[in-house]
Amino acid sequence: MMAESDANALRTGLNPSGNRVRWYQRKRRVPGTQMSTLQQKRLLSLQLIADDLKAHSGRRQRHNRRDIYQFGVLTGGGMKAWIDAFPTYFGEPFSGELWGFDSFEGMPEEDAALRYDRHKNDPAWLAGGLNAAEHLNLTSWPALRAKLVQNIGHLPAQTHLIRGFFNESLRGGRGFANELGMRPAFLVDIDADLYTSTREALCFLLDAGILVPGTFVYYDDIGHWEWRVMDSGDRFPLRNATSQEIMWKNITHLEERLAHDEVTRIYGL
Ligand SMILES: C[S@@+](CC[C@H](N)C(=O)[O-])C[C@H]1O[C@@H](n2cnc3c(N)ncnc32)[C@H](O)[C@@H]1O
């Protein structure tokens, strides 16, 4: 169960000392709270999104007419984090549709060359790892689905879980998206970890007209220091860089970051 201080931080955006929760990654927790990394990263991202929308007042209300998509749902904690944090920054609960995509039976096979060394033997990154059905000890899909919807905490009629490996579940492309009534995305949460899965998700979203100008894309595995490094390009200020930033500047990127780089290049984004 979430500690009261964490629930308050999620609701108010303030930590127990009354300070605004800040963009913060070095330690694994928001100072003074027991909020999980999963919650903290999404809470702080929503804060940045709200700030961006405030700075562009014409875009303020767009979240009411658009949906939230997540690729890699597992047991629903990340989706719940968005739903819980929404009223803090938008003054009202999220009222659109939630779309969650997952096999709910774990990770697919992935070529080891497309995983960072530290993930090559990590069971969570191997085929069958992070199996939601196993985590929740529920084998029947209706029971698992009901539990996931309950975990997420959004309106059940507006919580859509698409079960299957992406190479099959997304195969229908734009026709499939239209048939189910998927609208342009307010927010896309990419948390499927692997290069191939991320690439499949991004191509589907772009081909189906779901990821459109103004959509916010959250990558769970691309940290804020990486975006700082990417944004600065050749002007990367090595003098002020942290060791983490230097590492990110110099390594060959894989997984979610490789898919992001490739897809944005291919689609000219
Ligand atoms: C890191 S977990 C997601 C964690 C989740 N977002 C949360 O907040 O707890 C990754 C999930 O992606 C799913 N996944 C990865 N690649 C997939 C694919 N190609 N097709 C379907 N599901 C996939 C796995 O089943 C797993 O549940």
The ligand as an ORCA input file, in Angstrom:
! r2SCAN-3c Opt
* xyz 0 1
  C       9.013     -3.001    -18.157
  S       7.531     -3.907    -18.378
  C       6.317     -2.658    -18.322
  C       6.183     -2.038    -16.972
  C       4.908     -1.235    -16.826
  N       4.854     -0.113    -17.727
  C       4.694     -0.732    -15.415
  O       4.424      0.432    -15.277
  O       4.791     -1.506    -14.465
  C       7.616     -4.351    -20.055
  C       6.354     -5.000    -20.585
  O       6.422     -4.969    -21.997
  C       5.805     -6.118    -22.521
  N       6.339     -6.311    -23.883
  C       7.602     -6.054    -24.320
  N       7.710     -6.307    -25.630
  C       6.476     -6.701    -26.048
  C       5.949     -7.095    -27.315
  N       6.706     -7.115    -28.413
  N       4.665     -7.452    -27.382
  C       3.876     -7.423    -26.268
  N       4.318     -7.064    -25.042
  C       5.604     -6.704    -24.934
  C       6.148     -7.208    -21.533
  O       5.193     -8.227    -21.543
  C       6.163     -6.448    -20.185
  O       4.938     -6.568    -19.526
*
